[in-house]
């Protein structure tokens, strides 16, 4: 675009340059010109170095992002593992309760051989509950240990009675212990 002012024809660039040069002293303009010429020469000579620095910055950013993603994945995996452990515990406790009910039923009909198998199965479930749950309190662990010992004692007494040929075990006492524990 050509601007006309007082009979003088100027291009827009020339008019802008004239205005800018009037704002700065002459030595500052030379410094700007040298800077931009030197910057252009620097970029032409070292574009590969600059690309490497930019690439390094991108790699660092990507590695930090990947590290954050890995930490989030680890946390999610830990939460899933805890939930699975909780579900396993619930399954073991449910199985233990069902086995206790079955033991009481077997004792009522005096099916002592089958009840013996169920005692050991019950103890395995209780041991697993105690071992697989680090969140149990000391009181809960002591109660589980006492129950495991109690069922081991009952199993030993029933086995001795069967071996000795004793017909009448104290059924009410044994079922009371199973119900209580």
Residue, then its C-alpha position, 0 to 999 in steps of 0.5 A: x500500500x502506498x501512502x501519500x503525505x504532502x506530495x511524498x510517496x512512501x510504502x507502508x514499510x518505509x513509513x513504519x521504518x521511519x516511525x520506528x527509527x525515530x523512537x530509538x537512537x541510531x546505535x540501538x537500531x544497529x544493535x537490533x539489526x545485528x541481533x536479528x542478523x546474528x540470530x538468523x545466522x545462529x539458527x541457520x548454523x545450529x538448527x540441529x542442535x536446537x532440534x535436539x534440545x527441543x526433542x530432549x525436552x519432549x522426551x523428558x516431558x513424555x517420561x514424566x507423563x509415563x511415570x505418572x501413568x505408571x504410578x496411577x496404574x500401580x495404585x489401581x492394581x493395588x486397589x484391585x488386589x485389596x478388593x479381591x482379597x476382601x472378596x476372598x475373605x468374604x468367600x472364606x468366611x461364608x464357606x466357614x459358616x456353611x461348614x459349621x452348619x454342616x458340622x452341626x448337622x452331621x454331629x446330630x446324625x452322628x456321622x462322625x467320619x464325615x464331620x472329621x473331614x469337615x473339621x479340617x476343611x473348616x480350619x483351613x478356611x479359618x487359617x486362610x482368613x487369618x493369613x490373607x488379611x493384614x487388616x485384622x486387629x490383634x483381637x480378631x487374630x487372637x479369636x481366629x487362633x482360638x477358634x482354630x485351636x478349638x476345632x483342632x481339639x474337637x477333631x482330636x477328641x472325636x477321632x479318639x472317641x471313634x478309634x476307642x469305639x465310644x458311641x455317645x459323645x457329648x453332642x450338646x457340648x460339641x455343637x455348643x462349641x461349634x455354634x459359639x466359635 
